[in-house]
Amino acid sequence: MKKRNKRIPALLLLTAIVLGGFLVRLVKIDSPVADWHSWRQADTASVTKNFVERGVDLLYPRYHDVSSIQSGMTNLRGFRMVEFPVFNLFHYMFFSLFGTFSLEVWGRLTSVFSALVTSLFLYKLGQKFIGIAGGLLTAFFYLFIPFNIYFTRVILPEPLSVAFGVAAVWFFVKYFYSDSAFSLFFSAILFAISLLIKPFAVFYSIPVIYLIFVKHKSIYGIAKSIRLLIYLDIALIPLFLWRAWINQFPQGIPRFVWAFNGDNIRFRPAFWRWIFAERLGTLILGVSGIALFVEGLLHSKTFLKMFFLGSLVYVTVFATANVRHDYYQTFIIAPVSLVLAQGFISYWRQKNDLLPKFTAVFVVAVMFLVGFDRVKEFYKINHPEIIEAGRAVARVAPKQSLVIAPYNGDTAFLYQTGRWGWPVIDSSIPEIVEKGAQFYVSVNFDKDTTYAMENYKVIEKTDKYVVVDLRN
């Protein structure tokens, strides 16, 4: 009876945390795709937009960019062969079934719902390895770290991959303690989906591998387990099949080798500064949170340490990607939240002394304030002129027109036009016209824009943008 009584307030608190996590993600939920990392969001949203306009085709995902900038090869059919479009399928279904909001809002809400689901499974993991209070704190940190608030309300597949990955870890934990075949194979299915969305989820397998060794004692014992071999097949074969399939479309596969160590930054001083000082230390932990984090890491159970070890391996393997782009750190927030929860509990449970309790609360408050101060800039639309110019193109260019919208390769500008085309001049304007380009729009009056204005017909010009008809 006592245990049941404890669960009721815990569930009420969890409900309040999840509701709060939902509400804070509604801030600027209707922003146009022109905020931080809009280029990557535009690519993701573009695939869904094509599902809406041309029908769902999971094996041939396509987007509006037909240039050679991503793969180095001409891609006039606009193939987007990266993650299997699970995120886009969810995004499409929400938009098609419920409507009301714009496609962009539903894209953001897809990530928001993913974060809420993740918080529930993190609560279960925290409850198992730290206690009920630890579970609640884990969900709280995951949902309210300012960095994660922003990056789980963007139109990106990462939050959905994290949701499936964390759920997979939880169901494997259930299998570990109950020996339930259902939990084991359901975990494998969830892992398979997570990996299809983003292969980076493979690093969530490190705590799972730890539990496998604890359960089966040796590599020989693991090799004898038919269950585990089936688990491995279910989790990995779909990813291998997808990768084999997309290799038939090299023009649609963005260059990716650079992500590992393309600029040789791994383990150089700049690597440690960017990953641990700038990103983890300041952007995520707000400097003061380092104290809680270290405390938590020292007192965490081995499973939680293994979970965070997966994060360390991830940022090391994909060194250049993690240094260049902060959204890659979306994958490390789940284990970081578990460690923070353990750190807070360790401070709080020091007996007969209010100072550690006050310190823990103060550290969290400062962590959130510093984090918010850094992240608030992400919400801003720094170049509203691309939205205005995009609307102009939508007014004058027929729907099937191909457009040149040069923006240093950033597809956010092209996305605003609602047309397929080139986000960069990857050869020359006459050569792109030969490939089918019919309109040119620019917010920069550079030499290429001057050339277009002098050699083709200007149909709309303001001090912010120009639209040129390339058909004449």
KEGUMI-374094 format. One record per residue (C-alpha): chain; x, y, z. Coordinates in Angstrom, 2 decimals. Example, Ala and Ser with C-alpha at 12.3 -4.5 7.8 and 13.67 -1.06 7.14 Angstrom:
FIVO  chaine       xx       yy       zz
FIVO       A    12.30    -4.50     7.80
FIVO       A    13.67    -1.06     7.14
***
This chain:
FIVO  chaine       xx       yy       zz
FIVO       A     0.00     0.00     0.00
FIVO       A     2.85     2.40     0.88
FIVO       A     4.53     1.73    -2.43
FIVO       A     1.28     2.51    -4.24
FIVO       A     0.88     5.71    -2.23
FIVO       A     4.38     6.80    -3.23
FIVO       A     3.60     6.24    -6.89
FIVO       A     0.61     8.60    -6.95
FIVO       A     2.52    11.82    -6.10
FIVO       A     5.38    10.65    -8.35
FIVO       A     3.02    10.26   -11.29
FIVO       A     1.45    13.64   -10.56
FIVO       A     4.89    15.25   -10.52
FIVO       A     5.87    13.44   -13.70
FIVO       A     2.68    14.66   -15.37
FIVO       A     3.48    18.24   -14.32
FIVO       A     7.07    17.90   -15.62
FIVO       A     5.91    16.51   -18.97
FIVO       A     3.22    19.17   -19.31
FIVO       A     5.75    21.87   -18.50
FIVO       A     8.18    20.35   -20.99
FIVO       A     5.48    20.51   -23.64
FIVO       A     4.55    24.12   -22.90
FIVO       A     8.11    25.50   -23.03
FIVO       A     8.54    23.93   -26.46
FIVO       A     5.58    25.86   -27.81
FIVO       A     7.62    29.08   -27.70
FIVO       A     7.84    30.31   -31.32
FIVO       A     6.56    26.95   -32.51
FIVO       A     5.15    28.68   -35.58
FIVO       A     8.43    30.30   -36.57
FIVO       A     9.32    29.99   -40.25
FIVO       A    12.14    27.64   -41.13
FIVO       A    14.74    30.39   -40.91
FIVO       A    16.07    30.06   -37.37
FIVO       A    19.22    28.27   -36.14
FIVO       A    20.25    25.35   -38.35
FIVO       A    17.43    26.24   -40.73
FIVO       A    19.36    24.66   -43.62
FIVO       A    19.15    21.24   -42.01
FIVO       A    15.55    21.74   -40.94
FIVO       A    14.62    22.81   -44.45
FIVO       A    16.11    19.61   -45.89
FIVO       A    14.02    17.50   -43.50
FIVO       A    10.81    19.47   -43.97
FIVO       A    11.30    19.39   -47.73
FIVO       A    11.06    15.59   -47.84
FIVO       A     7.74    15.72   -46.00
FIVO       A     6.47    18.51   -48.25
FIVO       A     7.13    16.25   -51.22
FIVO       A     5.20    13.46   -49.51
FIVO       A     2.26    15.86   -49.23
FIVO       A     2.51    17.18   -52.78
FIVO       A     3.56    14.05   -54.68
FIVO       A     2.61    11.13   -52.47
FIVO       A     4.46     9.08   -49.87
FIVO       A     7.34     7.06   -51.28
FIVO       A     9.58     5.78   -48.49
FIVO       A    12.07     4.14   -50.84
FIVO       A    12.60     7.26   -52.93
FIVO       A    12.66    10.25   -50.55
FIVO       A    13.17    13.47   -52.45
FIVO       A    13.64    17.12   -51.58
FIVO       A    13.80    20.48   -53.32
FIVO       A    17.58    20.74   -53.75
FIVO       A    18.64    19.51   -57.21
FIVO       A    22.16    20.93   -57.07
FIVO       A    25.43    19.03   -56.82
FIVO       A    26.48    20.68   -53.56
FIVO       A    25.58    17.75   -51.28
FIVO       A    27.08    14.83   -53.17
FIVO       A    29.22    16.50   -55.83
FIVO       A    26.97    14.94   -58.49
FIVO       A    24.05    16.37   -60.45
FIVO       A    20.82    15.43   -58.67
FIVO       A    18.03    16.75   -60.90
FIVO       A    15.51    14.33   -59.40
FIVO       A    16.23    15.65   -55.92
FIVO       A    16.96    12.33   -54.20
FIVO       A    17.58    12.66   -50.45
FIVO       A    19.22     9.36   -49.51
FIVO       A    20.22     9.74   -45.89
FIVO       A    18.10     8.48   -43.00
FIVO       A    15.15     6.22   -43.76
FIVO       A    12.25     8.73   -43.71
FIVO       A    10.54     7.53   -40.52
FIVO       A    10.46    11.08   -39.15
FIVO       A     8.90    12.30   -42.40
FIVO       A     6.27     9.57   -42.24
FIVO       A     5.24    10.63   -38.71
FIVO       A     5.35    14.27   -39.78
FIVO       A     3.18    13.53   -42.82
FIVO       A     0.64    11.52   -40.80
FIVO       A     0.23    14.21   -38.14
FIVO       A    -0.27    16.88   -40.80
FIVO       A    -2.63    14.77   -42.92
FIVO       A    -4.72    13.39   -40.06
FIVO       A    -5.09    16.50   -37.92
FIVO       A    -4.39    19.46   -40.21
FIVO       A    -5.19    22.76   -38.44
FIVO       A    -1.54    23.79   -38.18
FIVO       A     0.97    24.36   -40.95
FIVO       A     3.30    21.63   -42.17
FIVO       A     6.19    23.38   -40.41
FIVO       A     4.39    23.49   -37.06
FIVO       A     3.58    19.79   -37.30
FIVO       A     7.24    19.13   -38.08
FIVO       A     8.25    20.87   -34.88
FIVO       A     5.49    19.11   -32.92
FIVO       A     6.75    15.75   -34.16
FIVO       A    10.04    16.48   -32.41
FIVO       A     8.25    17.81   -29.33
FIVO       A     6.20    14.63   -28.98
FIVO       A     9.38    12.60   -29.43
FIVO       A    11.02    14.48   -26.54
FIVO       A     8.04    13.86   -24.27
FIVO       A     8.16    10.14   -25.02
FIVO       A    11.91    10.11   -24.36
FIVO       A    11.37    11.78   -20.97
FIVO       A     8.97     9.00   -19.93
FIVO       A    11.49     6.27   -20.71
FIVO       A    14.26     8.24   -19.04
FIVO       A    12.03     8.46   -15.97
FIVO       A    11.80     4.67   -15.98
FIVO       A    15.57     4.31   -16.36
FIVO       A    16.22     6.88   -13.65
FIVO       A    13.73     5.19   -11.35
FIVO       A    15.44     1.83   -11.90
FIVO       A    19.03     2.95   -11.34
FIVO       A    18.65     5.98    -9.05
FIVO       A    15.18     5.80    -7.49
FIVO       A    11.84     7.53    -7.97
FIVO       A    13.30    10.96    -7.23
FIVO       A    16.11    10.21    -9.66
FIVO       A    13.62     9.28   -12.35
FIVO       A    11.69    12.51   -11.87
FIVO       A    14.87    14.58   -11.93
FIVO       A    16.09    12.82   -15.07
FIVO       A    12.87    13.66   -16.89
FIVO       A    13.07    17.22   -15.52
FIVO       A    16.63    17.80   -16.73
FIVO       A    15.94    16.27   -20.12
FIVO       A    12.90    18.45   -20.70
FIVO       A    14.19    21.73   -19.26
FIVO       A    17.86    22.00   -20.22
FIVO       A    17.60    25.07   -22.51
FIVO       A    19.81    23.51   -25.17
FIVO       A    17.51    20.50   -25.35
FIVO       A    14.35    22.60   -25.32
FIVO       A    15.46    24.19   -28.58
FIVO       A    16.82    21.07   -30.26
FIVO       A    13.71    19.01   -29.49
FIVO       A    11.36    21.51   -31.16
FIVO       A    13.18    21.72   -34.49
FIVO       A    12.30    19.90   -37.71
FIVO       A    15.05    17.32   -37.42
FIVO       A    15.00    13.51   -37.14
FIVO       A    17.38    13.37   -34.16
FIVO       A    14.75    13.70   -31.37
FIVO       A    12.71    10.83   -32.85
FIVO       A    15.80     8.64   -33.13
FIVO       A    16.65     9.40   -29.50
FIVO       A    13.10     8.47   -28.44
FIVO       A    13.29     5.07   -30.10
FIVO       A    16.87     4.54   -28.89
FIVO       A    16.14     5.32   -25.23
FIVO       A    12.99     3.17   -25.38
FIVO       A    15.11     0.33   -26.80
FIVO       A    17.55     0.65   -23.91
FIVO       A    14.69     0.57   -21.39
FIVO       A    13.13    -2.57   -22.84
FIVO       A    16.52    -4.27   -22.82
FIVO       A    16.84    -3.36   -19.14
FIVO       A    13.44    -4.99   -18.61
FIVO       A    14.71    -8.09   -20.38
FIVO       A    17.83    -8.09   -18.21
FIVO       A    15.80    -8.22   -15.01
FIVO       A    12.83   -10.32   -16.19
FIVO       A    14.28   -12.49   -18.97
FIVO       A    11.20   -11.59   -21.01
FIVO       A    11.56   -12.58   -24.67
FIVO       A     8.97    -9.94   -25.61
FIVO       A    11.03    -7.17   -23.98
FIVO       A    14.16    -8.39   -25.72
FIVO       A    12.73    -8.52   -29.23
FIVO       A    10.71    -5.34   -28.80
FIVO       A    13.96    -3.65   -27.80
FIVO       A    15.53    -4.96   -31.02
FIVO       A    12.69    -3.55   -33.14
FIVO       A    12.98    -0.17   -31.44
FIVO       A    16.74    -0.16   -31.97
FIVO       A    16.26    -1.03   -35.63
FIVO       A    13.93     1.94   -36.11
FIVO       A    16.23     4.25   -34.18
FIVO       A    19.21     3.22   -36.32
FIVO       A    17.23     3.65   -39.52
FIVO       A    16.41     7.20   -38.47
FIVO       A    19.96     7.99   -37.35
FIVO       A    22.77     5.40   -37.22
FIVO       A    24.36     7.47   -34.42
FIVO       A    21.95     5.65   -32.08
FIVO       A    24.34     2.70   -32.26
FIVO       A    26.26     4.32   -29.38
FIVO       A    23.24     3.72   -27.12
FIVO       A    24.18     0.06   -27.42
FIVO       A    27.17     0.46   -25.08
FIVO       A    25.11     0.19   -21.85
FIVO       A    23.24    -2.70   -23.50
FIVO       A    26.52    -4.47   -24.27
FIVO       A    27.52    -3.98   -20.64
FIVO       A    24.31    -5.65   -19.45
FIVO       A    24.84    -8.50   -21.91
FIVO       A    28.27    -9.22   -20.42
FIVO       A    26.89    -9.04   -16.88
FIVO       A    24.12   -11.48   -17.80
FIVO       A    26.10   -13.96   -19.87
FIVO       A    29.51   -13.63   -18.16
FIVO       A    31.67   -14.22   -21.25
FIVO       A    31.87   -13.90   -25.03
FIVO       A    31.36   -17.67   -25.22
FIVO       A    28.16   -17.37   -23.22
FIVO       A    26.96   -14.55   -25.47
FIVO       A    27.76   -16.53   -28.63
FIVO       A    25.66   -19.46   -27.37
FIVO       A    22.60   -17.28   -26.90
FIVO       A    20.32   -17.72   -29.92
FIVO       A    18.13   -14.96   -28.53
FIVO       A    20.94   -12.43   -28.69
FIVO       A    21.91   -13.44   -32.20
FIVO       A    18.32   -12.89   -33.30
FIVO       A    18.33    -9.59   -31.41
FIVO       A    21.39    -8.48   -33.32
FIVO       A    19.86    -9.49   -36.65
FIVO       A    16.61    -7.63   -35.99
FIVO       A    18.45    -4.49   -34.87
FIVO       A    21.04    -4.28   -37.65
FIVO       A    19.76    -5.95   -40.80
FIVO       A    17.20    -3.21   -41.67
FIVO       A    19.97    -0.59   -41.53
FIVO       A    22.26    -2.67   -43.74
FIVO       A    19.44    -3.21   -46.25
FIVO       A    18.67     0.51   -46.36
FIVO       A    22.33     1.40   -46.85
FIVO       A    22.63    -1.17   -49.64
FIVO       A    19.52     0.30   -51.29
FIVO       A    20.60     3.94   -51.20
FIVO       A    24.01     3.10   -52.65
FIVO       A    22.19     2.82   -55.98
FIVO       A    21.61     6.59   -55.81
FIVO       A    25.02     8.14   -55.12
FIVO       A    23.81    11.53   -56.40
FIVO       A    21.41    11.67   -53.45
FIVO       A    23.92    10.71   -50.73
FIVO       A    25.58    13.74   -49.12
FIVO       A    29.30    13.53   -48.45
FIVO       A    29.75    12.10   -44.97
FIVO       A    33.39    11.07   -44.53
FIVO       A    34.17    14.59   -43.29
FIVO       A    32.02    13.93   -40.20
FIVO       A    34.53    11.51   -38.66
FIVO       A    37.71    13.56   -38.61
FIVO       A    37.68    15.50   -41.85
FIVO       A    39.74    18.39   -40.52
FIVO       A    41.97    16.27   -38.23
FIVO       A    40.61    18.01   -35.15
FIVO       A    40.15    14.87   -33.04
FIVO       A    42.06    15.10   -29.73
FIVO       A    43.62    18.42   -30.65
FIVO       A    43.24    21.24   -28.09
FIVO       A    40.40    22.75   -30.14
FIVO       A    38.48    19.44   -29.91
FIVO       A    38.56    19.47   -26.12
FIVO       A    37.65    23.15   -26.00
FIVO       A    34.69    22.88   -28.34
FIVO       A    33.22    19.62   -27.07
FIVO       A    33.85    19.86   -23.34
FIVO       A    34.23    23.59   -22.61
FIVO       A    31.95    25.22   -25.16
FIVO       A    29.26    22.60   -25.76
FIVO       A    28.99    20.29   -22.75
FIVO       A    30.42    22.70   -20.18
FIVO       A    28.75    25.96   -21.22
FIVO       A    25.96    25.44   -23.76
FIVO       A    24.47    22.34   -22.10
FIVO       A    25.57    22.49   -18.44
FIVO       A    25.70    26.27   -18.15
FIVO       A    29.12    26.07   -16.42
FIVO       A    27.69    25.61   -12.92
FIVO       A    26.10    22.30   -13.89
FIVO       A    29.57    20.81   -14.22
FIVO       A    29.61    20.44   -10.43
FIVO       A    26.43    18.34   -10.44
FIVO       A    27.62    16.39   -13.43
FIVO       A    30.96    15.42   -11.89
FIVO       A    29.26    14.51    -8.62
FIVO       A    26.79    12.37   -10.50
FIVO       A    29.44    10.64   -12.56
FIVO       A    31.39     9.75    -9.44
FIVO       A    28.38     8.24    -7.70
FIVO       A    26.52     6.69   -10.66
FIVO       A    25.99     2.99   -11.01
FIVO       A    28.05     1.30   -13.70
FIVO       A    25.12     1.17   -16.12
FIVO       A    24.81     4.97   -16.11
FIVO       A    28.55     5.35   -16.55
FIVO       A    28.39     3.02   -19.54
FIVO       A    25.55     5.07   -20.97
FIVO       A    27.66     8.22   -20.77
FIVO       A    30.68     6.34   -22.09
FIVO       A    28.63     5.81   -25.24
FIVO       A    28.40     9.61   -25.55
FIVO       A    32.17     9.97   -25.22
FIVO       A    32.76     7.35   -27.90
FIVO       A    30.18     9.07   -30.14
FIVO       A    31.72    12.55   -29.96
FIVO       A    35.16    11.02   -30.47
FIVO       A    34.23     8.94   -33.52
FIVO       A    32.28    11.79   -35.14
FIVO       A    34.72    14.43   -33.99
FIVO       A    34.46    16.93   -36.82
FIVO       A    30.66    16.76   -37.02
FIVO       A    30.29    17.34   -33.28
FIVO       A    32.70    20.27   -33.33
FIVO       A    31.15    21.96   -36.35
FIVO       A    27.47    21.48   -35.53
FIVO       A    25.96    21.70   -32.06
FIVO       A    22.79    19.79   -32.98
FIVO       A    24.86    16.60   -33.10
FIVO       A    24.97    16.76   -29.30
FIVO       A    21.24    16.00   -29.18
FIVO       A    22.25    12.36   -28.73
FIVO       A    24.22    12.93   -25.52
FIVO       A    21.49    14.75   -23.55
FIVO       A    19.74    11.54   -22.38
FIVO       A    22.76    10.08   -20.54
FIVO       A    23.79    13.56   -19.36
FIVO       A    20.34    13.99   -17.78
FIVO       A    20.68    10.68   -15.91
FIVO       A    24.08    11.70   -14.55
FIVO       A    22.80    15.14   -13.52
FIVO       A    19.92    13.52   -11.66
FIVO       A    22.36    11.30    -9.76
FIVO       A    24.50    14.32    -8.94
FIVO       A    21.55    16.28    -7.58
FIVO       A    20.46    13.31    -5.45
FIVO       A    24.00    12.93    -4.07
FIVO       A    24.07    16.58    -2.99
FIVO       A    20.56    16.49    -1.57
FIVO       A    21.04    13.37     0.55
FIVO       A    23.98    14.68     2.52
FIVO       A    22.50    14.60     6.02
FIVO       A    22.24    17.32     8.66
FIVO       A    23.45    20.09     6.39
FIVO       A    21.37    22.54     4.37
FIVO       A    24.34    23.90     2.42
FIVO       A    24.59    20.99    -0.08
FIVO       A    20.83    21.21    -0.72
FIVO       A    21.02    24.95    -1.30
FIVO       A    24.08    24.44    -3.50
FIVO       A    22.27    21.89    -5.67
FIVO       A    19.28    24.18    -6.24
FIVO       A    21.52    27.21    -6.87
FIVO       A    23.66    25.27    -9.36
FIVO       A    20.58    24.18   -11.34
FIVO       A    19.18    27.72   -11.38
FIVO       A    22.46    29.17   -12.68
FIVO       A    22.81    26.30   -15.17
FIVO       A    19.41    27.11   -16.69
FIVO       A    20.01    30.86   -16.71
FIVO       A    23.36    30.59   -18.45
FIVO       A    22.03    27.98   -20.86
FIVO       A    19.02    30.11   -21.76
FIVO       A    21.22    33.15   -22.32
FIVO       A    23.24    31.18   -24.88
FIVO       A    20.31    29.41   -26.55
FIVO       A    17.90    32.36   -26.88
FIVO       A    19.78    33.50   -29.98
FIVO       A    18.87    30.24   -31.73
FIVO       A    15.20    31.26   -31.95
FIVO       A    15.88    34.47   -33.86
FIVO       A    15.15    34.95   -37.54
FIVO       A    18.30    36.79   -38.56
FIVO       A    17.46    37.10   -42.23
FIVO       A    13.72    37.75   -42.65
FIVO       A    14.39    38.97   -46.18
FIVO       A    14.63    35.36   -47.41
FIVO       A    11.04    34.82   -46.30
FIVO       A     9.87    37.94   -48.11
FIVO       A    11.80    37.01   -51.25
FIVO       A    10.48    33.46   -51.11
FIVO       A     6.91    34.76   -51.06
FIVO       A     7.67    36.92   -54.07
FIVO       A     8.83    33.87   -56.04
FIVO       A     5.73    31.95   -54.96
FIVO       A     3.61    34.77   -56.42
FIVO       A     5.27    35.04   -59.83
FIVO       A     6.74    31.60   -60.58
FIVO       A     4.52    28.68   -61.67
FIVO       A     4.47    25.81   -59.18
FIVO       A     6.60    23.48   -61.31
FIVO       A     9.29    26.11   -61.98
FIVO       A    12.91    25.43   -61.14
FIVO       A    14.51    28.26   -59.20
FIVO       A    18.02    29.42   -58.40
FIVO       A    18.04    30.78   -54.85
FIVO       A    21.73    31.20   -53.97
FIVO       A    22.35    31.39   -50.24
FIVO       A    25.81    29.84   -49.77
FIVO       A    24.32    26.40   -50.20
FIVO       A    21.79    26.96   -47.39
FIVO       A    18.52    25.41   -48.53
FIVO       A    16.42    27.51   -46.14
FIVO       A    16.06    30.22   -48.79
FIVO       A    15.09    27.74   -51.50
FIVO       A    12.57    26.18   -49.11
FIVO       A    10.86    29.56   -48.65
FIVO       A    10.14    29.70   -52.40
FIVO       A     8.23    26.42   -52.34
FIVO       A    10.02    25.46   -55.54
FIVO       A    12.68    22.95   -56.54
FIVO       A    16.04    24.26   -57.60
FIVO       A    19.54    25.31   -56.66
FIVO       A    20.56    26.83   -53.29
FIVO       A    23.95    27.64   -54.78
FIVO       A    25.41    28.40   -58.19
FIVO       A    27.40    25.20   -58.54
FIVO       A    28.58    25.94   -62.10
FIVO       A    27.38    29.10   -63.87
FIVO       A    23.99    30.70   -64.42
FIVO       A    23.86    29.85   -68.17
FIVO       A    24.77    26.20   -67.43
FIVO       A    22.09    25.95   -64.75
FIVO       A    19.58    27.54   -67.15
FIVO       A    20.43    24.77   -69.61
FIVO       A    19.52    22.25   -66.89
FIVO       A    16.09    23.81   -66.57
FIVO       A    16.30    26.78   -64.19
FIVO       A    13.58    29.33   -64.97
FIVO       A    13.81    31.94   -62.21
FIVO       A    16.58    33.53   -60.17
FIVO       A    16.00    35.11   -56.78
FIVO       A    18.61    36.67   -54.54
FIVO       A    18.91    38.72   -51.37
FIVO       A    22.55    39.47   -52.08
FIVO       A    23.40    41.88   -54.88
FIVO       A    26.70    40.21   -55.73
FIVO       A    28.38    39.64   -59.09
FIVO       A    26.17    36.64   -59.97
FIVO       A    23.04    38.65   -59.20
FIVO       A    24.38    41.55   -61.26
FIVO       A    25.02    39.17   -64.15
FIVO       A    21.46    37.79   -63.92
FIVO       A    19.96    41.28   -63.82
FIVO       A    21.98    42.43   -66.82
FIVO       A    21.35    39.39   -69.01
FIVO       A    17.80    38.35   -68.13
FIVO       A    14.50    40.03   -67.37
FIVO       A    14.05    41.57   -63.88
FIVO       A    10.41    41.10   -62.87
FIVO       A    10.52    42.29   -59.27
FIVO       A    13.16    44.27   -57.40
FIVO       A    13.31    45.92   -53.96
FIVO       A    16.13    47.04   -51.72
FIVO       A    16.01    43.59   -50.09
FIVO       A    15.71    41.16   -52.98
FIVO       A    15.40    40.72   -56.73
FIVO       A    13.50    38.18   -58.83
FIVO       A    14.73    37.53   -62.37
FIVO       A    12.98    35.62   -65.15
FIVO       A    15.56    33.34   -66.78
FIVO       A    13.24    32.20   -69.59
FIVO       A    14.03    35.30   -71.70
***
